[in-house]
Amino acid sequence: MTTFIRALLGATAISLAVSPALAEKLTIATVNNGDMIRMQKLTDDFAAKNPDIELEWVTLEENVLRQRVTTDIATKGGQYDVMTIGTYEAPIWAKQGWLVALDDLGADYDVDDLLPAIRGGLTVDGKLYAAPFYGESSMVMYRKDLMEKAGLTMPDAPTWDFIKEAAAAMTDKGNEVYGICLRGKAGWGENMAFLSAMANSYGARWFDMDWKPQFDSEAWKATLTDYLDLMNNYGPPGASSNGFNENLALFQTGKCGMWIDATVAASFVTNPNDSQVAEHVGFALAPDKGLGKRGNWLWAWNLAIPAGSQKTEAAKKFIAWATSKEYLELVASKEGWANVPPGTRTSLYENANYLEAAPFAKMTLDSINAADPQKPTVDEVPYVGVQFVAIPEFQGIGTAVGQQFSAALAGTVSAEQALQNAQQTTERTMRRAGYIK
């Protein structure tokens, strides 16, 4: 072997040994929802376009994700380069200086195409601090075949009274069919997302204009009482452990007559590869109580960069890829238009291919546009947020209250005691934080 060839082979070996080490590794913390799992399967496309960036995934259950990323960013732990965060965290963390501004995601990113309702919740002082991966409100998903069998017709805009009537008529516990499935798992973003939105439609508030908790009000009593009646009489067993993923599985396997939850679930319950009842699913707006507000929320799961990351340019490349129009087209090419992440871009709801493939598209957009974070409930409130209160203390308060209401569903405390405990816990925290003098 000549000296030249030996040297060339040696150089090649060094190059092969070094190149993986030169790749910049991004650690991405995300939630274990279907759209996020799908994104991980499609990242070969990103890798092909960015061979110098390696992706490491940390995929967590919703409550655990929130706890981990909150701890990491507050302590400047630096474990993650990209975080999946919600509409609640984005403006609060941006104001704390904890997030990197995303005002330079590239000329072709088209930030003006983001839905105003979603973009507004992620913007502080005119700058975007998180890019929406998917946006959602909530709505009623129901079995048209069971509704017909019960001799009922679901209105496009049902009332809570109709929901109760339909739940009773569709329940067939002998065949493990439950009239309604709702979130029961404790968490400010689990059962309290649903219950806060439901409470809004009943005229309940988290706080009055003096920041005094309102769990001792008649409106909250009516909300919790009706929720427990629905679930205890017509819901599945063990519902206090059920969150989004658990109820999705129940609905897909034909166990639920109705499910009121995130609009993003629509593609999963109508996909015949995943859902045994795909051909029978209908959609309606979240219910109301005749007071002018519906029980629908406003949310987005977003990708953001913690200020402590040393890899911001690579992180921006990934976020721009994952939340782009091109990513929607990639999903459509692999999985069909009905399965693209919804609720983020105006252009998607002007796309004839999507509108034809997704019978739930208009209902999703109408629900997102109907939610008003500035005026979430019937009476005036001092806070912003539909199914959450946009103050730093809410994460702890919401989880504590959620535990009380989950315990009431499990039957370990009464509704009255749960409300009393929620009032005392929340009032104590608000006094300590200085909201109440």
Solvent accessible surface area in square Angstrom, and as a share of the most:
residue,aa,sasa,rsa
1,M,146,0.65
2,T,79,0.46
3,T,106,0.61
4,F,148,0.62
5,I,78,0.40
6,R,132,0.48
7,A,64,0.49
8,L,98,0.49
9,L,97,0.48
10,G,32,0.31
11,A,57,0.44
12,T,64,0.37
13,A,60,0.46
14,I,113,0.58
15,S,62,0.40
16,L,122,0.61
17,A,76,0.59
18,V,61,0.35
19,S,59,0.38
20,P,88,0.55
21,A,87,0.67
22,L,137,0.68
23,A,24,0.19
24,E,69,0.31
25,K,80,0.34
26,L,0,0.00
27,T,19,0.11
28,I,0,0.00
29,A,0,0.00
30,T,0,0.00
31,V,0,0.00
32,N,54,0.27
33,N,11,0.06
34,G,26,0.25
35,D,3,0.02
36,M,0,0.00
37,I,63,0.32
38,R,22,0.08
39,M,0,0.00
40,Q,43,0.19
41,K,151,0.64
42,L,20,0.10
43,T,16,0.09
44,D,115,0.60
45,D,39,0.20
46,F,1,0.00
47,A,47,0.36
48,A,83,0.65
49,K,130,0.55
50,N,22,0.11
51,P,111,0.70
52,D,79,0.41
53,I,10,0.05
54,E,80,0.36
55,L,37,0.18
56,E,74,0.33
57,W,58,0.21
58,V,39,0.23
59,T,52,0.30
60,L,23,0.12
61,E,54,0.24
62,E,13,0.06
63,N,46,0.24
64,V,52,0.30
65,L,1,0.00
66,R,11,0.04
67,Q,123,0.55
68,R,113,0.41
69,V,2,0.01
70,T,32,0.19
71,T,79,0.46
72,D,4,0.02
73,I,9,0.04
74,A,47,0.37
75,T,93,0.54
76,K,157,0.66
77,G,48,0.46
78,G,48,0.46
79,Q,113,0.50
80,Y,6,0.02
81,D,12,0.06
82,V,0,0.00
83,M,0,0.00
84,T,1,0.00
85,I,2,0.01
86,G,0,0.00
87,T,17,0.10
88,Y,5,0.02
89,E,2,0.01
90,A,0,0.00
91,P,27,0.17
92,I,19,0.10
93,W,10,0.03
94,A,10,0.08
95,K,150,0.64
96,Q,95,0.42
97,G,50,0.48
98,W,54,0.19
99,L,10,0.05
100,V,32,0.18
101,A,20,0.15
102,L,3,0.02
103,D,87,0.45
104,D,81,0.42
105,L,20,0.10
106,G,45,0.43
107,A,118,0.91
108,D,113,0.59
109,Y,10,0.04
110,D,55,0.28
111,V,51,0.29
112,D,112,0.58
113,D,15,0.08
114,L,3,0.01
115,L,10,0.05
116,P,106,0.67
117,A,36,0.28
118,I,5,0.02
119,R,75,0.27
120,G,50,0.48
121,G,24,0.23
122,L,0,0.00
123,T,41,0.24
124,V,18,0.10
125,D,142,0.73
126,G,69,0.67
127,K,94,0.40
128,L,9,0.05
129,Y,36,0.14
130,A,0,0.00
131,A,0,0.00
132,P,1,0.01
133,F,4,0.02
134,Y,1,0.01
135,G,0,0.00
136,E,10,0.04
137,S,0,0.00
138,S,1,0.00
139,M,0,0.00
140,V,0,0.00
141,M,0,0.00
142,Y,25,0.09
143,R,23,0.08
144,K,98,0.41
145,D,45,0.23
146,L,24,0.12
147,M,5,0.02
148,E,139,0.62
149,K,167,0.71
150,A,33,0.25
151,G,67,0.64
152,L,37,0.18
153,T,115,0.67
154,M,16,0.07
155,P,54,0.34
156,D,105,0.54
157,A,44,0.34
158,P,1,0.01
159,T,60,0.35
160,W,9,0.03
161,D,99,0.51
162,F,31,0.13
163,I,0,0.00
164,K,79,0.34
165,E,94,0.42
166,A,0,0.00
167,A,0,0.00
168,A,46,0.35
169,A,52,0.40
170,M,9,0.04
171,T,33,0.19
172,D,56,0.29
173,K,100,0.42
174,G,78,0.75
175,N,107,0.55
176,E,92,0.41
177,V,23,0.13
178,Y,21,0.08
179,G,0,0.00
180,I,0,0.00
181,C,0,0.00
182,L,0,0.00
183,R,11,0.04
184,G,0,0.00
185,K,40,0.17
186,A,27,0.21
187,G,2,0.02
188,W,10,0.03
189,G,6,0.06
190,E,6,0.03
191,N,1,0.00
192,M,0,0.00
193,A,6,0.05
194,F,2,0.01
195,L,0,0.00
196,S,2,0.01
197,A,1,0.00
198,M,1,0.00
199,A,1,0.01
200,N,8,0.04
201,S,0,0.00
202,Y,16,0.06
203,G,15,0.15
204,A,2,0.02
205,R,48,0.18
206,W,9,0.03
207,F,0,0.00
208,D,26,0.13
209,M,89,0.40
210,D,94,0.49
211,W,47,0.17
212,K,102,0.43
213,P,3,0.02
214,Q,31,0.14
215,F,1,0.01
216,D,107,0.56
217,S,32,0.21
218,E,133,0.60
219,A,25,0.19
220,W,1,0.00
221,K,91,0.39
222,A,41,0.31
223,T,0,0.00
224,L,0,0.00
225,T,55,0.32
226,D,37,0.19
227,Y,2,0.01
228,L,15,0.07
229,D,49,0.25
230,L,4,0.02
231,M,6,0.03
232,N,90,0.46
233,N,71,0.37
234,Y,41,0.16
235,G,7,0.07
236,P,9,0.05
237,P,104,0.66
238,G,56,0.54
239,A,7,0.05
240,S,26,0.17
241,S,73,0.47
242,N,16,0.08
243,G,0,0.00
244,F,10,0.04
245,N,52,0.27
246,E,63,0.28
247,N,0,0.00
248,L,22,0.11
249,A,52,0.40
250,L,42,0.21
251,F,0,0.00
252,Q,24,0.10
253,T,62,0.36
254,G,14,0.14
255,K,57,0.24
256,C,0,0.00
257,G,0,0.00
258,M,0,0.00
259,W,0,0.00
260,I,1,0.01
261,D,0,0.00
262,A,1,0.01
263,T,2,0.01
264,V,4,0.02
265,A,0,0.00
266,A,0,0.00
267,S,9,0.05
268,F,16,0.07
269,V,0,0.00
270,T,29,0.17
271,N,17,0.09
272,P,108,0.68
273,N,137,0.70
274,D,74,0.38
275,S,6,0.04
276,Q,138,0.61
277,V,8,0.05
278,A,16,0.13
279,E,146,0.65
280,H,59,0.27
281,V,12,0.07
282,G,7,0.06
283,F,26,0.11
284,A,0,0.00
285,L,40,0.20
286,A,1,0.01
287,P,0,0.00
288,D,22,0.12
289,K,76,0.32
290,G,63,0.61
291,L,90,0.45
292,G,72,0.69
293,K,47,0.20
294,R,60,0.22
295,G,3,0.03
296,N,11,0.06
297,W,3,0.01
298,L,9,0.05
299,W,12,0.04
300,A,1,0.01
301,W,8,0.03
302,N,0,0.00
303,L,0,0.00
304,A,0,0.00
305,I,0,0.00
306,P,6,0.04
307,A,54,0.42
308,G,40,0.39
309,S,11,0.07
310,Q,160,0.71
311,K,61,0.26
312,T,38,0.22
313,E,114,0.51
314,A,5,0.04
315,A,0,0.00
316,K,24,0.10
317,K,102,0.43
318,F,0,0.00
319,I,0,0.00
320,A,21,0.16
321,W,24,0.08
322,A,1,0.01
323,T,10,0.06
324,S,10,0.06
325,K,62,0.26
326,E,91,0.41
327,Y,3,0.01
328,L,13,0.07
329,E,100,0.45
330,L,28,0.14
331,V,0,0.00
332,A,13,0.10
333,S,88,0.57
334,K,131,0.55
335,E,74,0.33
336,G,31,0.30
337,W,55,0.19
338,A,25,0.20
339,N,13,0.07
340,V,2,0.01
341,P,2,0.01
342,P,9,0.06
343,G,0,0.00
344,T,5,0.03
345,R,1,0.00
346,T,49,0.29
347,S,36,0.23
348,L,4,0.02
349,Y,19,0.07
350,E,129,0.58
351,N,38,0.20
352,A,78,0.60
353,N,86,0.44
354,Y,0,0.00
355,L,82,0.41
356,E,155,0.69
357,A,43,0.34
358,A,2,0.02
359,P,102,0.64
360,F,6,0.02
361,A,2,0.02
362,K,144,0.61
363,M,34,0.15
364,T,1,0.01
365,L,40,0.20
366,D,55,0.29
367,S,1,0.00
368,I,0,0.00
369,N,95,0.49
370,A,68,0.53
371,A,12,0.10
372,D,52,0.27
373,P,39,0.24
374,Q,119,0.53
375,K,139,0.59
376,P,7,0.04
377,T,5,0.03
378,V,67,0.38
379,D,78,0.40
380,E,121,0.54
381,V,17,0.10
382,P,41,0.26
383,Y,12,0.05
384,V,66,0.38
385,G,1,0.01
386,V,11,0.06
387,Q,6,0.03
388,F,13,0.06
389,V,0,0.00
390,A,31,0.24
391,I,16,0.08
392,P,74,0.47
393,E,50,0.23
394,F,0,0.00
395,Q,34,0.15
396,G,50,0.48
397,I,3,0.02
398,G,0,0.00
399,T,46,0.26
400,A,28,0.22
401,V,0,0.00
402,G,0,0.00
403,Q,99,0.44
404,Q,44,0.20
405,F,1,0.00
406,S,13,0.09
407,A,25,0.20
408,A,7,0.06
409,L,17,0.09
410,A,61,0.47
411,G,62,0.59
412,T,105,0.61
413,V,44,0.25
414,S,59,0.38
415,A,20,0.15
416,E,108,0.49
417,Q,75,0.33
418,A,0,0.00
419,L,13,0.07
420,Q,95,0.42
421,N,34,0.17
422,A,0,0.00
423,Q,25,0.11
424,Q,92,0.41
425,T,34,0.20
426,T,0,0.00
427,E,52,0.23
428,R,130,0.48
429,T,35,0.20
430,M,0,0.00
431,R,117,0.43
432,R,179,0.65
433,A,47,0.36
434,G,35,0.34
435,Y,57,0.22
436,I,13,0.06
437,K,204,0.87
